[in-house]
Amino acid sequence: MIADTLDQRLTSALSVLETENRRRRPRTVESMPSAHTRSVGRDIVNFASNNYLGLAEDPRVIEAAAQAQRRWGIGATGSRLMGGTLALHEELERALARFKGSPSALVFPSGYHANVGMIPALAGADDTVFLDRLAHASLVDGARLSKAHVRVFRHNDPDHLDHVLGRMRGGGERWVITESVFSMDGDRAPLKDLAAVCAKRGARLYVDEAHATGVWGPGGRGWINEQGVVDRVDVCMGTLSKALGSQGGFVCGSTALIQWGINRARAFIYSTALSPGAVGGALAALAFCENEENRRIRLFSLSDRLWTGLGLKGKGPIVPLILGDDGRALSLSAALWEGGVFAPAVRFPTVPKRAARVRFSVTASHTPDDIDRILAVVNRWIKMNGQIERGI
Ligand SMILES: Cc1ncc(COP(=O)(O)O)c(C=O)c1O
């Protein structure tokens, strides 16, 4: 006999989260979630989105998505292997493969699906997965689902990876899994060195380019491309849901890899195919992403202004202001909100304990004034609450 009702148990667990400053609540956005939008009845500058190039609100992308819906309908109506594969999906897969310089590509309903589908398709109980300590939850979940042994190496530390791989005994495949641009820190993985360690130790390399696609590398082809390691990465994963402004995930690699995914990735096989509107929008966004370098130039110039203004060293649109303490991160985020800036406080378990931060996500649709508005609020907050000790 269980003493409490489910609601009593959950209510009490929620109040524990509240006391620990860990309770999460979505904040409703009431108009298009572009750089300037409305939320909870007020005009705000939105630094919470991953719409790095501003393509989510581009009228040409919206029109392409609408046209795809008119032609193909709202839903794909089935999983990819059960009638849901539209010629439009295959067109996007060809475009992504060409964009990333890979022989082949496979589109998933989301980036999360791509990781929790592909990792267990590749690694099994006899194998070992080596994860960067800060790897995204979808990579961790993929590794857990695979039933492989999981080892963690220090963040962006090829020497430590080498050490951990060197201590491994026994058979099975070794998979090294990392993000190329880290979602909560914005820093980049030393892919050349990681690839060299993998080659030395006979490990395979799986790289998540969710935050690199569209932002880094020539034409936004990603950090793998920028680092010149396309041929040394076994699996390149990405998402359509950030710089490309749409929805969906993808994996690029050899033709055999993609055929294996089609046959073994459960999140691909057992989920309805991506909706035609998302595919049509992504196809258009991909073309603009490649050809409109001015968006990236603007994005990097605005991000530089923020990094410098905050007195931090770093590059790129993900700018974390690390406060450490959950309460202080919440307080700064609330002050920003009062000043008309939406920038969420990110806390454990999204980031490690005592590494709470306010994460700013700059987009090409922001203005220098928007950046200066952040700086004004942060400086006021520091005067009242004391210096921010940590940066990255
Ligand atoms: C590093 C990383 N990988 C994967 C994902 C999942 O992508 P999606 O939002 O398309 O499911 C995200 C997004 O949250 C991410 O930050």
The ligand as an SDF file (V2000), in Angstrom:
LIG
                    3D

 16 16  0  0  0  0  0  0  0  0999 V2000
   24.5380   19.4000  -28.5590 C   0  0  0  0  0  0  0  0  0  0  0  0
   23.1210   19.0830  -28.8950 C   0  0  0  0  0  0  0  0  0  0  0  0
   22.8440   17.9050  -29.4830 N   0  0  0  0  0  0  0  0  0  0  0  0
   21.5800   17.5770  -29.8080 C   0  0  0  0  0  0  0  0  0  0  0  0
   20.5280   18.4080  -29.5450 C   0  0  0  0  0  0  0  0  0  0  0  0
   19.1350   17.9870  -29.8950 C   0  0  0  0  0  0  0  0  0  0  0  0
   18.7200   18.6070  -31.0640 O   0  0  0  0  0  0  0  0  0  0  0  0
   17.1570   18.8950  -31.3060 P   0  0  0  0  0  0  0  0  0  0  0  0
   16.8140   20.1200  -30.5460 O   0  0  0  0  0  0  0  0  0  0  0  0
   17.0560   19.0540  -32.7870 O   0  0  0  0  0  0  0  0  0  0  0  0
   16.4150   17.6980  -30.8000 O   0  0  0  0  0  0  0  0  0  0  0  0
   20.7690   19.6450  -28.9520 C   0  0  0  0  0  0  0  0  0  0  0  0
   19.6680   20.6140  -28.7090 C   0  0  0  0  0  0  0  0  0  0  0  0
   19.1410   20.8120  -27.7100 O   0  0  0  0  0  0  0  0  0  0  0  0
   22.0910   19.9840  -28.5890 C   0  0  0  0  0  0  0  0  0  0  0  0
   22.3580   21.1360  -27.9670 O   0  0  0  0  0  0  0  0  0  0  0  0
  1  2  1  0
  2  3  1  0
  2 15  2  0
  3  4  2  0
  4  5  1  0
  5  6  1  0
  5 12  2  0
  6  7  1  0
  7  8  1  0
  8  9  2  0
  8 10  1  0
  8 11  1  0
 12 13  1  0
 12 15  1  0
 13 14  2  0
 15 16  1  0
M  END
$$$$
